[in-house]
Amino acid sequence: MAAPSLNESELHFLRALLRRKVRFMVVGLSAAALQGAPVVTQDVDLWFEDLNDPRIRQALREVGAAYVAPSILNPPLFAGGGVELFDIVLTLHGLGTFAEELSNCIEIPVGRQKLKVLGVERILASKRAANRAKDRLVIPVLEDSLSARQVAGSRDRRKSDASRVRKTTRRKSPATKPAS
């Protein structure tokens, strides 16, 4: 997987957010990579339902980091405590609201908690809508990854269906005894 490797400080921050039940999801290419897409990225994009949620600041304090408010020259960001890998996403082109997109997430275990990760289909929709040069370069890779996942899923369903049919057939076949 080509997602950035998370060190203990970064995992600690994610766990702190999850323990506090902060509503957020991983989006962008890091989310695609976590789902097996063969993409490379240098950061992990986090989309928060409410960036003013005080629990975010509490999680940052726990790991020795801070929130840096946006200025004319800089977007909002996290600093210190080993959280520099994380970028704050304010909006995703071509997608619904945070609440609407939450249902398009898959869950990936992080310790005892589950990390919400935006599905590849929705990442692809956002890349198409943004239509930046860097997005256009990765669209074919995401399309191929999605196609491969769909083919694999179809194959897995067929195997599962065949297995159920064999088990059902065996159960329904009465054992015949020779006539005495």
Secondary structure as GFF3:
##gff-version 3
##sequence-region A 1 180
A	DSSP	alpha_helix	8	19	.	.	.	ID=ss1
A	DSSP	beta_strand	24	27	.	.	.	ID=ss2
A	DSSP	alpha_helix	28	34	.	.	.	ID=ss3
A	DSSP	beta_strand	44	48	.	.	.	ID=ss4
A	DSSP	alpha_helix	54	62	.	.	.	ID=ss5
A	DSSP	beta_strand	66	68	.	.	.	ID=ss6
A	DSSP	beta_strand	77	79	.	.	.	ID=ss7
A	DSSP	beta_strand	86	89	.	.	.	ID=ss8
A	DSSP	alpha_helix	98	102	.	.	.	ID=ss9
A	DSSP	beta_strand	105	110	.	.	.	ID=ss10
A	DSSP	beta_strand	113	118	.	.	.	ID=ss11
A	DSSP	alpha_helix	120	130	.	.	.	ID=ss12
A	DSSP	alpha_helix	133	172	.	.	.	ID=ss13
###
